[in-house]
Amino acid sequence: MDYTYNITMKFNPAAGSSAVAATARVNSLKVKAGASQQTEATAPYTGKGDGSEYKECVVSTASKSAL
Protein backbone atom coordinates (compact mmCIF):
# COMPACT_ATOMS: atom_id res chain seq x y z
CA MET A 1 0.00 0.00 0.00
CA ASP A 2 0.99 3.61 -0.48
CA TYR A 3 1.23 5.59 2.79
CA THR A 4 1.46 9.15 4.04
CA TYR A 5 3.68 9.66 7.11
CA ASN A 6 3.70 12.39 9.76
CA ILE A 7 6.75 12.45 12.03
CA THR A 8 7.84 14.68 14.92
CA MET A 9 11.47 14.67 16.05
CA LYS A 10 12.60 16.04 19.40
CA PHE A 11 16.10 17.37 20.02
CA ASN A 12 16.88 17.00 23.73
CA PRO A 13 19.51 19.08 25.50
CA ALA A 14 22.32 17.54 27.51
CA ALA A 15 21.82 17.16 31.26
CA GLY A 16 22.60 20.44 33.01
CA SER A 17 22.26 22.45 29.81
CA SER A 18 20.06 25.54 29.79
CA ALA A 19 18.96 24.80 26.21
CA VAL A 20 15.28 24.28 25.51
CA ALA A 21 14.17 21.11 23.71
CA ALA A 22 13.47 21.74 20.01
CA THR A 23 11.06 19.93 17.69
CA ALA A 24 11.03 19.38 13.95
CA ARG A 25 8.09 18.04 11.95
CA VAL A 26 7.68 16.26 8.65
CA ASN A 27 4.08 16.26 7.45
CA SER A 28 2.48 14.44 4.54
CA LEU A 29 5.54 12.49 3.40
CA LYS A 30 4.13 10.28 0.62
CA VAL A 31 5.76 6.90 0.00
CA LYS A 32 4.61 4.49 -2.70
CA ALA A 33 4.35 0.77 -1.98
CA GLY A 34 7.71 -0.99 -2.24
CA ALA A 35 9.60 2.32 -2.36
CA SER A 36 11.65 4.31 0.10
CA GLN A 37 11.77 8.05 0.59
CA GLN A 38 14.26 10.33 2.31
CA THR A 39 13.35 13.64 3.90
CA GLU A 40 14.86 16.24 6.16
CA ALA A 41 13.46 17.55 9.44
CA THR A 42 14.79 20.91 10.56
CA ALA A 43 14.17 23.24 13.49
CA PRO A 44 15.39 26.79 14.07
CA TYR A 45 18.43 26.96 16.32
CA THR A 46 17.88 29.52 19.08
CA GLY A 47 20.97 28.74 21.15
CA LYS A 48 24.13 30.74 21.50
CA GLY A 49 26.64 27.94 21.08
CA ASP A 50 27.47 25.55 18.28
CA GLY A 51 24.60 23.13 18.81
CA SER A 52 26.65 20.74 20.93
CA GLU A 53 24.30 21.31 23.88
CA TYR A 54 21.84 18.97 22.14
CA LYS A 55 22.86 15.38 22.81
CA GLU A 56 19.86 13.35 21.68
CA CYS A 57 17.46 13.30 18.75
CA VAL A 58 14.43 11.01 19.05
CA VAL A 59 11.17 10.37 17.23
CA SER A 60 8.49 11.67 19.60
CA THR A 61 5.49 10.86 17.39
CA ALA A 62 4.95 9.05 14.12
CA SER A 63 1.85 8.05 12.23
CA LYS A 64 0.95 6.69 8.84
CA SER A 65 -2.23 6.51 6.84
CA ALA A 66 -3.09 4.91 3.53
CA LEU A 67 -3.11 7.23 0.53
N, C-alpha and C positions, 0 to 999 in steps of 0.2 A: 504494500500500500504506500501511497504518497502521504507524507506527513508535514505539518507545520509545527515548528518548535518555538517555544518561548523560554528563555533562560535568563536567570539573574545571578550574577557573580558578585561575591563580597570580598573586598580586600581588607583584611584584618591587620591592625597595627601590632607591632611587637609589644610584649609585656613591658609596662613602665613607660611606654611612649605616650605623648600627648596627642598624637594623631587621631583623627576621627575616622571610623570605618567608612569606606567608600563603596558604592555599588555601581555596577555596569549592567545594562540590559541588552539583550538581543531579542527582538520581537519579530514574529512572522517569518522565520527562516524556513523556506520551503525546500524539502528534499524529496526527490523522486524515489520510488521503490528501487532498491538495488544500487542506489547511488550514494555518494558521500558528498558532503558540502563543508567547506571551511568558512569561518566568519571571524570577525574581530569584535571584542567587547571592550569599550573604552570608557573611562570616567575622568572628569576633570581632576587635575592634581591641585589641591589647595594648600599643600604643605610648604615649608620653607627650606627643606633639605633636598636630597637627591632621590627621594622615594624609598630609600633603604629602611625607613621606619615601618614599612609594610612588609610583613614576614610571611603572610599566608593569603592565598587566593583560593576560595572555595565556591562551589555551586550552591547557592542558598535556595533557589527554586528552579524547577524545570518541569515543563509540561509539553505534551504533544497532542495533536488532534489530526484526524484524517482530513486530507484536502477535499 
